[in-house]
Amino acid sequence: MINIMTGLLRPDSGRIFYEDQEFADRFEQIRRKFGLCVQKDLLYDDLTTAEHIELILCLRGVPKNQIRHDILALSQKVSPSHQISY
């Protein structure tokens, strides 16, 4: 069920309701409220930290013009004294 709600799988039958709304009718709005933490290493050796974050944000549907802002803001929260190169 979580895989369907996060967009990893498509439903083959049935309906899902979340907060009294049919999931299929408001998929994009409802999906943004969910996250999925898989139990295996999903880091790619050839991507930087910023590129990994960009990939996840793209998969989550964050607009491109917001991604750079989010990456820089996150880097300041994690390590205010370290400047991320992005």
Secondary structure, DSSP 8 states (H G I E B T S, - for coil): -HHHHTTSS--SS---EETTEEGGGGHHHHHTT-----SS----TTS-HHHHHHHHHHHTT--HHHHHHHHHHHHHHH-TTS----
